[in-house]
Amino acid sequence: MSVESDQYAFVMERLRADFPDLATQLDQELKRGRAVSGQKLRREERHERASRLEEAHLPALGKTDVAVIPYSGEERVELIREALLTLAETMYASRQAALKLTIERGMEQEIRFGDPEEENPSFIYLREETEHARAVLATVRDLLSEGLDEMQPEGAR
């Protein structure tokens, strides 16, 4: 198994345990593969597809036709890296924007969920949430800049 496959398996296992919805979205994207033009297919891929199309009595792929090919191991790892970074950046930016808005408008920096008359409401304290999201973003950036090989289990290094 390649290093990229080990990294992918390790990270996806963690995501399935901690963020199952994100893991499912990534799995679906990776199973779909990526679309490339017939012109950008590698020579071996183009030859293999041409043989299959010929066997099925279909026309050959043209330069403007689109083919779906699986992600490589490196591409799968990069897709996960981009998804995690985008998620962390979005979490921080949305909380930061909400906090800024409450400060500018003189509003409470506490968000309540639920009807206080019918149930115990839940609270989010924007200042704390924003700081937590900033710390998460910094952690994600640090982990990704070190490389995913640092995240592998001890036995896989």
C-alpha positions as CSV (number, residue, x, y, z in Angstrom):
1,M,0.0,0.0,0.0
2,S,1.4,3.5,-0.9
3,V,2.0,6.2,1.6
4,E,-0.9,8.2,0.1
5,S,-3.3,5.2,0.6
6,D,-2.2,4.8,4.2
7,Q,-2.7,8.5,4.8
8,Y,-6.1,8.5,3.2
9,A,-7.2,5.4,5.1
10,F,-6.0,6.9,8.4
11,V,-7.6,10.3,7.9
12,M,-10.9,8.9,6.6
13,E,-11.1,6.5,9.6
14,R,-10.8,9.5,11.9
15,L,-13.3,11.5,9.9
16,R,-15.8,8.7,10.0
17,A,-15.5,8.5,13.8
18,D,-15.5,12.3,14.4
19,F,-17.3,13.9,11.4
20,P,-19.4,11.2,9.7
21,D,-21.3,13.7,7.4
22,L,-18.0,15.1,6.1
23,A,-16.6,11.6,5.6
24,T,-19.7,10.7,3.6
25,Q,-19.4,13.8,1.4
26,L,-15.8,13.1,0.7
27,D,-16.5,9.4,-0.1
28,Q,-19.2,10.4,-2.6
29,E,-16.9,12.9,-4.3
30,L,-14.1,10.5,-4.5
31,K,-16.3,7.7,-5.9
32,R,-17.5,10.0,-8.6
33,G,-14.0,10.6,-9.8
34,R,-12.9,13.7,-11.6
35,A,-13.9,14.8,-15.1
36,V,-11.1,15.5,-17.6
37,S,-11.2,16.3,-21.3
38,G,-10.3,13.6,-23.7
39,Q,-7.3,15.7,-24.7
40,K,-5.9,15.7,-21.1
41,L,-6.1,11.9,-20.6
42,R,-2.7,10.3,-20.2
43,R,-1.7,8.2,-23.2
44,E,-2.3,4.9,-21.4
45,E,-5.7,6.0,-20.2
46,R,-6.6,7.2,-23.7
47,H,-5.5,3.9,-25.3
48,E,-7.4,1.8,-22.7
49,R,-10.6,3.8,-23.2
50,A,-10.2,3.7,-26.9
51,S,-10.0,-0.1,-26.8
52,R,-13.1,-0.4,-24.7
53,L,-15.0,2.0,-26.9
54,E,-14.0,0.1,-30.0
55,E,-15.0,-3.2,-28.4
56,A,-18.4,-1.7,-27.7
57,H,-18.7,-0.3,-31.3
58,L,-18.8,3.3,-30.0
59,P,-16.9,6.3,-31.5
60,A,-13.5,7.2,-30.1
61,L,-13.1,9.9,-27.5
62,G,-12.6,13.3,-29.1
63,K,-10.5,16.1,-27.7
64,T,-13.5,17.9,-26.4
65,D,-15.2,14.9,-24.9
66,V,-15.1,14.5,-21.2
67,A,-14.1,11.3,-19.4
68,V,-14.4,10.5,-15.7
69,I,-11.3,9.0,-14.1
70,P,-10.6,8.0,-10.5
71,Y,-8.6,10.3,-8.3
72,S,-5.0,9.2,-7.7
73,G,-3.8,8.5,-4.2
74,E,-2.1,11.9,-4.0
75,E,-5.3,13.7,-5.4
76,R,-7.4,11.9,-2.7
77,V,-5.2,13.1,0.1
78,E,-5.1,16.7,-1.4
79,L,-9.0,16.7,-1.7
80,I,-9.2,15.8,2.0
81,R,-6.6,18.5,2.9
82,E,-8.6,21.1,1.0
83,A,-11.9,20.1,2.5
84,L,-10.5,20.3,6.1
85,L,-8.9,23.6,5.5
86,T,-12.0,25.1,3.8
87,L,-14.2,23.8,6.7
88,A,-11.9,25.3,9.3
89,E,-11.7,28.6,7.5
90,T,-15.4,28.8,7.0
91,M,-16.1,28.0,10.7
92,Y,-13.8,30.8,11.8
93,A,-15.0,33.4,9.2
94,S,-18.7,32.8,9.9
95,R,-18.2,33.1,13.7
96,Q,-15.9,36.1,13.3
97,A,-18.5,37.9,11.1
98,A,-21.3,37.2,13.5
99,L,-19.3,38.5,16.4
100,K,-18.3,41.6,14.5
101,L,-21.9,42.3,13.6
102,T,-23.1,41.9,17.2
103,I,-20.4,44.3,18.4
104,E,-21.1,46.9,15.7
105,R,-24.9,46.8,16.4
106,G,-24.6,46.7,20.2
107,M,-26.3,43.3,20.3
108,E,-25.9,40.5,22.8
109,Q,-23.0,38.2,22.0
110,E,-24.9,35.2,23.2
111,I,-27.1,33.2,20.9
112,R,-30.0,31.2,22.4
113,F,-31.6,28.2,20.8
114,G,-35.0,26.9,21.8
115,D,-38.0,28.4,23.5
116,P,-37.1,29.4,27.1
117,E,-40.7,29.0,28.1
118,E,-41.0,25.4,26.9
119,E,-37.5,24.0,27.3
120,N,-34.0,24.7,28.6
121,P,-32.4,26.8,25.8
122,S,-28.9,26.1,24.5
123,F,-26.4,28.9,24.3
124,I,-23.5,29.8,22.1
125,Y,-21.2,32.5,23.3
126,L,-19.9,34.1,20.2
127,R,-16.6,35.4,21.6
128,E,-15.7,31.9,23.0
129,E,-16.9,30.2,19.8
130,T,-14.9,32.6,17.6
131,E,-11.8,32.0,19.7
132,H,-12.3,28.2,19.6
133,A,-12.8,28.3,15.8
134,R,-9.6,30.4,15.4
135,A,-7.7,27.8,17.5
136,V,-9.1,25.0,15.3
137,L,-8.1,26.8,12.2
138,A,-4.6,27.3,13.5
139,T,-4.4,23.6,14.4
140,V,-5.6,22.5,11.0
141,R,-3.1,24.8,9.2
142,D,-0.3,23.5,11.4
143,L,-1.2,19.8,10.8
144,L,-1.6,20.3,7.1
145,S,1.7,22.3,6.8
146,E,3.5,19.5,8.6
147,G,2.1,16.9,6.2
148,L,-0.3,14.1,6.7
149,D,2.5,11.6,7.4
150,E,2.7,13.1,10.9
151,M,-0.9,12.0,11.5
152,Q,-0.3,8.4,10.7
153,P,-0.5,5.8,13.5
154,E,2.8,4.9,14.9
155,G,3.0,1.5,13.2
156,A,2.5,3.0,9.8
157,R,5.4,5.4,9.9
